[in-house]
Amino acid sequence: MTKHLHPLAIAVNLRDIVVQNFFWLILIGVNFRKLLQKGWFIPVCVGISGFFVGWAILKYWRFTFAIRNSALTIHYGIIVRHQEHIPFGRIQTVRENQPWYLRPLGLYQLEIETSGKSLNKAEAQLAVVSAVVVRELAQRRQSNVDSESQEITADTPVHSKTAEATYDIKNRDLNIFALTSQGIVPVILVLSWIVNKLQEWLPAAYWHKVERSFAGQSLLILAVLILGVLVIGLLVSYAQQLIKFFHFHAQRQGHQLLISQGLFSRHQTTTDLKRIQAICLSQTALRQIFHLVSVELLLAASQDSGQQKNVLAVPVIQRSAVWQQLKQLLQISVDLNFKLTQIVSQNRWYYLRNNFLWSLLIVIHMTGWRWPWGGLSVLVTIFAVLAGIYASRNTGYYIESQQRLYLQSARVFQRDLFIIDKRKIQSLVWQQSWWMQAKHNYHLIVNVRQNNGNHAIRLKYLTHQQAQQIQSWYKSI
Amino acid sequence: MQSIGPDQSQVLEQLPEQIKTTWRITALMNGFWLLLPLVGAILAWQFWRWPIWVVIIAGCLFIVLPAIQLSIVPYRYHFTGYLISNEFVTLQSGFFFRKQVTIPITRIQNVTLEQGPVLRWQKLQAVRIDTAATSHHIEGVSVKKADALKTAIVRYALEEQDD
């Protein structure tokens, strides 16, 4: 049966229309400023508002959908009519979002994604639907039951099969996860920039007065400022992570993985295990100290650019428990005794050297800063060199079997261990610069699909022998 | 042609000689685009009293970049090639930064033949190979060869498609 969205979708349409046309509204406001001041303001506002409301209602009225036996059909478009036909078997991921303003009404936003590459967003977006629609869609996807034979009501369970494995985040783990998040770094950078600018903007007399009141102890002021920035950064980052991952729950039902999370807005993602392109065990240096790991999934699905790239299957777990969780939740058996083949010691130097050279670009810029902030350039160099040492020690690979490869790459004090099946590798690239040829070293890039694009996993400065080993593994059938 | 990848026993096929002409024309066309910042810098120096070193840098770029591109054409040709087998497509390119790509036939989604005016003049066709995540190019082969390549890749892909 063909249905309309919930009437609240008109408000959502209106919001989207206003956001899409905000630029034009500002342009009209600026260019016709004088006309608007001559008593035209209210009539123009009423006219534009009326037009937008009419547009939103028309959009709502022309958007219909039908959940049929084997597919979801959507009709939309005011002037040019579109018909979207999505067979349930082709659906890769379903995202059920429940923003805070829809929660009291028990309504949801649905995003349905297939593996199609033509769009940069979900193939189907149902702006506001009732829980009954969500349940009906979930049931049809699971069993493709005949819509005529079974009536689905608000009491029908969302997922008929029982969970075969579950994971719930513990409060203690969530706290450690939030406190060890590297989300603090951008917050600190922004705050440092503001403090540096404040020093420039504030009148010099005022700044000297502050310094005098601390009896010329500029180092004390610096220490207080740094501590203040650190504490505020930590609090902001902690709150961000807590809101995002509150009541995180993951469960597996047969081949379906369900993940739900969020404090104010609840988000639920449903995906088929067969659609996973790679599994990434991610560890920041801080979490490495606490032996904590995050499990992320690289999926093949189209997605809005605003959303996170990877799906987090387990936000935080002890490294010793992760293998068991992977087996239960993702049905992946991992070789527990694996040992990575690392970058040979004579090649580790290149990581350090490259980071040092890149840091010089920032250092040259920072030397122009006022004292004592310009002095931080020394710290930047030390940080870059240490990051280089960290990356060189945490890069490696392991060939588990004829079909599975482990690749570990490192970013700024973060290491990612990718578990990839050979048939999910889209292409394998070897790079060698002119000056690397003499040493017979290679850079490796393994391309894996991520959402609608590509994720390139890079391992730099492998020896010829290591490169040969990976290449012959890849080309063996 | 010898492989630059880890498996150096592999022998790749070289592109036709005419590809060198297309690269030389591309280098000259790049030089033409660099003429714009040079003219801009001269005008800014004349009318807004911009420093002379801006003109010198723009002038150097105008001469040096196309000159480098033109001079490395024989070397680039020596290192560019491809190999199509029952299971893999291997592509190789670059001189200063060499690259070898291995694409399993089963991962290929589609093959597209492309031909701009320069390639058409030289009776060549470029071949674009798309996977679900990446896109790769054979810069130019003869029209007959391009068609044969497309047919071969599609045939292998249909035979080997595993999911």
Interface residues (C-beta under 8 A of the other chain):
Chain A: S115 K117 A300 R423 I425 Q426 S427 L428 V429 W430 Q431 Q432 S433 W434 Q437 Y442 N447 V448 R449 Q450 G453 N454 H455 H464 A467 Q468 I470 Q471 S472 Y474 K475 I477
Chain B: I4 G5 P6 D7 E87 F88 F95 F96 F97 R98 K99 Q100 V101 T102 I103 P104 T106 R107 T131 A132 A133 T134 H136 D162 D163
